[in-house]
């Protein structure tokens, strides 16, 4: 047999091979798709997990061996696999048995197959073909969307009229167009927000919080998702255009790309349109969480310029925009308030403010100084008059993570002082700061000697905690949109 094979190989007309390239690629494509679909069907029917990567390798090696022996392309069969399973054969012995019988027929006498009646083979082909037609044309109509089912019918008609290769190639084009149409219907905006409801992790004083509550809508943000292409990006442009019409005072337009997987050139053109309408509205665009690939795409389209801000993460972008909004609306001289003025506003009584200041100890710390460590006993609360401190927690593998920052005219450690529980985080100065410390002994004397001051201080702590809880609830509401 081997000399015959070699003779057939030498007699093959290699000049016709380029003309068969389309058929070869089509057969490869259909075989791979068939394996993936049939394996998925077997997984669902048998409720077992398959190894697709291993099956693809085994299929490739099997088809190479089959071609070398003069056979034809084979693939995993859903119907035959389920038939064998229904017959009770659930191990690899069934496949080895079929292979052994086939090999025995070829070795003993292949002419034995000639005794099989032709109508049996014809009926078998008709049965299998009718089953596939019923499964693909009728049964699938109840499982597929209308546009997918119509695409399937169109591909079948193309194969009948123009052949298998043309049908597969045009079917791939139809599939891509159908996917693009379906993907364009999915909004690329995961959630949107404004500065009055979603803020940075920097905890600010009551005056700055009031400014952000009144003017926070000047910050408009969108967290983007999925892949951005011409269909979805154009919808984003229309959304931004309508948003700027509704919010004419918008100063900052934030786009968070943390959940975006990529962007094509047509989508960058839509962002160029967004840039034009933002410039006309007086809003500055801020790009957040850009991957190197996304940044290269924007730079290639010449979208990034001096008037486009880039931030490494959403928290820093929000903090920068909030600072600009506060500076734009802050009354002159309001940034230099004394401890007495701040505590008078917080407690609602200047006399109580003076008395509280007498119980506090002034601390001046440098950037990087540790004010309190995680796990230590909570022995004091601190009023931050100037500067900024960070709340840092220990995470696995010996790393730390900043979860929040507190700016001027805020307090830290108040719950630990009241509950006497260990510190849940480390407090570290992020900049040179001026703090006023109220330790446990002074707090205990206030409770015993000045009930009115104790009640006012507790009421202030409750208001602070209520504001923080309200902000957390608003942020959660934004994320659940």
C-alpha positions in Angstrom: 0.0 0.0 0.0 2.8 2.4 0.8 4.2 2.5 -2.9 0.7 3.2 -4.1 0.4 6.1 -1.7 3.8 7.5 -2.8 2.8 7.2 -6.4 -0.5 9.0 -5.7 1.5 11.7 -4.0 3.8 12.2 -7.0 0.9 12.2 -9.4 -0.9 14.9 -7.5 -1.1 18.1 -9.5 0.3 20.7 -7.1 -0.6 23.5 -9.5 -4.2 23.2 -8.5 -3.4 23.6 -4.8 -3.9 27.4 -4.8 -7.3 27.0 -6.3 -8.2 24.7 -3.4 -7.0 27.1 -0.7 -10.5 28.5 -0.2 -12.0 25.0 0.3 -9.2 24.1 2.7 -9.7 27.2 4.8 -13.4 26.7 4.8 -13.1 23.1 5.9 -10.7 24.1 8.7 -13.0 26.9 9.9 -16.1 24.7 9.8 -14.3 21.8 11.6 -13.1 24.0 14.4 -16.5 25.7 14.9 -18.2 22.3 14.7 -15.9 20.9 17.4 -16.5 23.9 19.7 -20.3 23.8 19.3 -20.6 20.1 19.5 -18.4 19.9 22.6 -20.4 22.6 24.3 -23.6 20.6 23.5 -22.0 17.5 24.9 -21.1 19.4 28.1 -24.7 20.6 28.5 -26.2 17.2 27.8 -23.8 15.2 30.0 -23.3 18.0 32.7 -19.6 17.5 32.5 -16.7 19.9 31.8 -14.6 19.4 28.6 -11.1 20.5 27.9 -11.5 22.4 24.6 -7.8 23.1 24.2 -6.9 19.4 24.5 -9.8 18.4 22.2 -8.5 20.8 19.5 -5.0 19.4 19.7 -6.3 15.8 19.5 -8.6 16.7 16.6 -5.7 18.3 14.7 -3.4 15.3 15.2 -6.1 12.9 14.3 -7.0 14.7 11.0 -3.3 14.8 10.1 -3.0 11.1 10.6 -6.2 10.5 8.7 -5.1 12.6 5.7 -1.8 10.7 5.6 -3.7 7.4 5.3 -6.1 8.7 2.6 -9.0 9.4 4.9 -11.3 12.4 5.1 -11.8 15.2 7.7 -13.5 14.1 10.9 -14.8 15.9 13.9 -16.6 15.2 17.2 -20.2 14.3 16.6 -22.9 15.4 19.1 -25.6 13.0 17.9 -23.3 9.9 17.8 -21.8 10.8 21.1 -25.2 11.1 22.7 -26.3 7.9 21.0 -23.4 5.9 22.4 -24.0 7.4 25.9 -27.7 6.5 25.8 -26.6 2.9 24.9 -24.6 2.8 28.2 -21.1 3.3 26.9 -19.7 6.1 29.0 -15.9 5.4 28.8 -13.2 5.6 26.2 -13.6 1.9 25.4 -16.5 2.8 23.1 -14.3 4.9 20.9 -11.5 2.3 20.9 -14.1 -0.4 19.9 -15.3 1.6 16.9 -11.7 2.2 15.9 -10.9 -1.5 16.2 -13.9 -2.6 14.1 -13.0 -0.1 11.4 -9.4 -1.3 11.4 -10.4 -5.0 11.2 -12.7 -4.3 8.2 -9.8 -2.6 6.4 -7.3 -5.3 7.2 -9.5 -8.4 6.6 -11.3 -7.3 3.4 -12.5 -3.8 2.6 -14.7 -5.3 -0.1 -16.9 -6.5 2.7 -18.5 -3.1 2.8 -19.8 -3.8 -0.7 -22.3 -6.2 0.7 -24.0 -3.5 2.6 -27.2 -2.5 0.7 -26.9 0.9 -1.0 -30.4 1.9 0.2 -29.2 1.4 3.8 -26.3 3.8 3.2 -28.7 6.2 1.3 -31.2 6.0 4.1 -28.5 6.7 6.7 -27.3 9.8 4.8 -30.9 11.0 4.3 -31.6 10.4 8.0 -28.5 12.3 9.2 -29.1 15.1 6.7 -32.8 15.4 7.6 -31.8 15.5 11.3 -29.3 18.3 10.7 -31.8 20.3 8.6 -34.5 19.9 11.3 -32.0 20.9 14.0 -30.6 23.9 12.2 -33.7 25.2 10.3 -36.6 24.3 12.6 -35.4 23.6 16.1 -33.0 26.5 16.1 -35.9 28.9 15.4 -37.1 28.5 18.9 -33.6 29.0 20.4 -32.1 31.8 18.4 -33.0 35.5 18.1 -34.9 36.5 15.0 -31.9 38.2 13.4 -29.6 35.3 14.1 -32.2 32.8 12.7 -32.6 34.9 9.5 -28.8 35.0 9.2 -28.7 31.2 9.4 -31.4 30.9 6.6 -29.5 33.4 4.4 -26.2 31.4 4.8 -28.0 28.1 3.9 -29.4 29.7 0.8 -26.0 31.1 -0.2 -24.4 27.7 0.2 -27.1 26.1 -2.0 -26.8 28.8 -4.8 -23.1 29.7 -4.8 -21.3 26.8 -3.0 -19.9 26.0 0.3 -16.9 28.3 0.3 -18.8 31.4 -0.9 -21.5 30.6 1.7 -19.0 30.3 4.5 -17.2 33.5 3.6 -20.3 35.6 3.2 -21.7 33.9 6.3 -18.7 35.2 8.3 -19.3 38.7 7.0 -23.0 38.4 8.0 -22.0 37.1 11.4 -19.6 40.0 11.9 -22.3 42.5 10.8 -24.8 40.9 13.1 -22.4 41.0 16.0 -21.6 44.6 15.4 -25.3 45.5 15.3 -26.0 43.6 18.5 -22.9 45.1 20.3 -23.9 48.6 19.3 -27.2 48.2 21.2 -25.3 47.6 24.4 -24.5 50.9 26.2 -20.8 51.5 26.7 -21.7 53.6 29.8 -21.5 51.3 32.8 -22.8 54.1 35.0 -22.7 57.9 35.0 -22.4 60.3 37.9 -21.9 63.9 38.9 -19.8 65.6 41.6 -22.8 66.1 43.9 -23.4 62.4 44.4 -20.1 60.7 43.7 -16.9 62.2 45.1 -13.3 61.3 45.7 -12.1 59.6 48.9 -10.9 62.9 50.3 -13.1 63.8 53.3 -13.6 67.6 53.4 -15.0 70.0 55.8 -18.6 71.1 56.0 -18.0 74.3 54.1 -16.3 72.5 51.2 -18.9 69.8 51.2 -21.6 72.4 50.9 -19.9 73.9 47.9 -19.7 70.5 46.2 -23.3 69.8 47.0 -24.4 73.1 45.4 -21.9 73.0 42.4 -21.0 69.3 42.1 -23.0 69.0 38.9 -20.3 71.0 37.2 -18.5 67.6 37.2 -20.0 65.0 34.9 -18.5 61.5 34.7 -19.1 58.3 32.8 -17.5 54.9 33.5 -17.2 53.2 30.1 -17.2 49.5 29.4 -16.7 46.9 26.7 -15.1 47.6 23.3 -15.7 51.0 21.7 -16.3 51.0 18.0 -18.2 53.2 15.5 -21.7 52.0 16.6 -21.3 52.3 20.4 -19.0 55.4 20.3 -21.6 57.3 18.2 -24.2 56.6 20.8 -21.8 57.9 23.4 -21.3 61.1 21.4 -25.1 61.7 21.2 -25.4 61.1 24.9 -22.6 63.6 25.7 -24.2 66.1 23.4 -27.5 65.8 25.1 -25.9 65.9 28.6 -24.0 69.2 27.8 -27.3 70.7 26.6 -28.9 69.8 29.9 -25.9 70.8 32.0 -24.6 74.1 30.4 -22.5 74.9 33.5 -20.4 71.7 33.2 -16.7 72.4 33.8 -15.3 68.8 33.7 -16.3 65.8 31.6 -14.7 62.6 33.0 -14.4 59.4 31.1 -13.2 56.3 33.1 -11.8 53.6 30.8 -11.1 51.0 33.6 -13.7 48.6 32.2 -13.1 49.4 28.5 -11.4 46.6 26.6 -10.3 48.6 23.5 -11.1 51.2 20.9 -11.0 51.4 17.1 -10.1 54.3 14.9 -13.8 55.2 14.2 -14.5 55.5 17.9 -11.6 58.0 18.3 -13.3 60.1 15.6 -16.4 60.1 17.8 -14.3 61.3 20.7 -13.0 64.1 18.5 -16.6 65.2 18.0 -17.1 65.0 21.8 -14.1 67.2 22.2 -15.5 69.8 19.9 -18.9 70.0 21.7 -17.1 70.0 25.1 -14.9 72.9 24.0 -17.9 74.8 22.8 -19.6 74.2 26.2 -16.5 75.3 28.1 -16.0 71.8 29.6 -12.6 70.1 30.0 -12.3 66.4 29.2 -10.5 64.2 31.7 -9.4 60.7 30.6 -9.0 58.2 33.4 -7.4 54.7 33.6 -6.0 54.8 30.1 -4.1 51.6 29.2 -1.0 52.0 27.0 -2.9 50.7 24.0 -5.8 53.2 24.5 -3.4 56.1 25.0 -1.6 55.2 21.8 -4.9 55.0 19.9 -5.9 58.5 21.1 -2.4 60.0 20.4 -2.4 58.4 16.9 -5.7 60.2 16.3 -4.2 63.4 17.7 -7.0 63.6 20.2 -4.8 64.2 23.3 -3.6 67.8 23.6 -2.8 70.4 26.3 -6.5 70.9 27.0 -7.1 67.2 27.7 -6.3 66.1 31.3 -5.1 62.5 32.0 -5.4 61.0 35.4 -4.1 57.5 36.6 -7.3 56.7 38.5 -10.8 58.0 39.1 -10.2 59.0 42.7 -7.4 61.4 41.8 -9.3 62.8 38.8 -12.3 63.6 41.1 -10.1 65.1 43.7 -8.5 67.5 41.2 -11.8 68.5 39.7 -13.4 69.0 43.1 -10.5 71.3 44.1 -11.0 73.4 41.0 -14.7 73.7 41.7 -14.1 74.7 45.3 -11.5 77.3 44.4 -13.9 78.7 41.7 -16.8 79.2 44.2 -15.0 79.8 47.5 -15.7 83.1 49.1 -12.7 85.3 49.6 -11.0 84.8 53.0 -13.1 81.7 53.8 -10.0 79.4 53.6 -8.3 80.8 56.7 -10.7 80.0 59.5 -9.3 79.6 63.0 -9.9 76.6 65.3 -12.4 78.7 67.3 -14.4 79.7 64.2 -14.5 76.1 63.0 -15.5 74.6 66.4 -18.1 77.3 66.9 -19.8 76.3 63.7 -19.5 72.6 64.4 -20.8 72.8 68.0 -23.2 75.7 67.4 -22.0 77.6 70.5 -18.8 79.8 70.7 -18.5 79.3 74.5 -18.6 75.5 74.0 -16.0 75.9 71.3 -13.7 77.8 73.6 -14.1 75.2 76.3 -13.4 72.3 73.9 -10.2 74.0 72.7 -9.0 74.1 76.2 -9.1 70.3 76.5 -7.3 69.8 73.2 -3.5 69.6 72.7 -2.0 71.2 69.5 0.1 68.8 67.3 2.2 69.8 64.4 3.3 66.8 62.2 5.3 66.5 59.1 4.4 64.6 55.9 4.9 60.9 56.5 4.6 61.0 60.3 2.5 58.3 61.9 -0.3 59.7 64.1 -1.8 56.3 65.1 -1.1 52.7 64.2 -3.6 50.0 63.2 -4.3 47.6 66.1 -3.3 50.1 68.8 -5.7 51.2 71.5 -7.8 54.2 70.4 -6.7 56.8 72.9 -7.6 60.0 71.2 -9.5 61.8 68.4 -8.0 64.5 66.2 -9.4 67.7 64.8 -7.5 68.5 61.5 -7.1 72.3 61.3 -4.6 72.4 58.5 -3.1 69.8 56.2 -4.2 66.3 55.3 -4.0 62.8 56.7 -4.5 59.4 55.1 -6.3 56.3 56.4 -4.2 53.3 55.6 -5.0 49.6 56.2 -2.8 46.6 56.1 -3.6 44.1 53.3 -2.2 40.6 52.7 1.4 40.0 51.5 2.7 42.8 53.8 1.2 45.6 51.6 -0.8 48.6 52.6 -3.6 50.5 50.9 -4.9 54.0 51.4 -8.7 53.8 51.7 -9.5 57.5 52.5 -7.9 60.9 53.0 -9.1 63.6 55.3 -8.5 67.3 54.7 -8.8 70.5 56.7 -11.7 71.0 59.1 -12.5 67.3 59.5 -12.0 64.8 62.4 -10.5 61.4 62.6 -10.6 58.7 65.3 -13.8 59.8 66.9 -15.5 56.4 66.8 -12.5 54.7 68.3 -12.5 57.2 71.1 -16.1 56.7 71.9 -16.1 52.9 71.6 -12.6 52.3 73.0 -12.0 49.7 70.3 -8.6 49.1 68.7 -7.6 51.2 65.7 -8.9 49.6 62.5 -6.4 51.6 60.4 -3.2 53.5 60.5 -3.4 57.3 60.4 -0.5 59.0 58.6 0.1 62.6 57.7 0.1 63.1 53.9 1.3 66.7 54.2 2.5 69.0 57.0 -0.5 69.3 59.2 -1.8 71.0 62.3 -4.0 68.8 64.5 -5.7 69.3 67.9 -5.8 66.1 69.9 -8.6 65.2 72.4 -7.4 62.2 74.4 -9.4 59.8 76.5 -8.7 61.4 79.8 -9.8 64.8 78.5 -12.9 63.3 77.0 -13.8 61.5 80.3 -13.4 64.8 82.2 -15.7 66.6 79.6 -18.4 63.9 80.3 -18.1 64.4 84.0 -17.6 68.1 84.3 -19.4 69.6 81.2 -22.5 67.6 80.2 -23.6 70.3 77.7 -20.2 70.2 75.9 -20.3 66.4 75.9 -23.7 66.3 74.4 -22.8 68.9 71.7 -19.6 67.0 70.9 -21.5 63.7 70.5 -24.1 65.4 68.4 -21.3 66.7 66.1 -19.8 63.2 65.8 -23.3 61.8 64.9 -23.7 64.4 62.2 -20.3 63.6 60.8 -21.0 59.9 60.7 -24.4 60.5 59.2 -22.9 62.6 56.4 -20.3 59.9 55.7 -23.0 57.2 55.6 -25.2 59.3 53.4 -22.4 59.8 51.0 -21.6 56.1 50.9 -25.3 55.3 50.2 -25.3 57.8 47.3 -22.1 56.3 45.9 -23.6 52.8 46.1 -26.7 54.0 44.4 -24.6 55.4 41.5 -22.8 52.1 41.1 -26.0 50.1 41.0 -27.5 52.1 38.1 
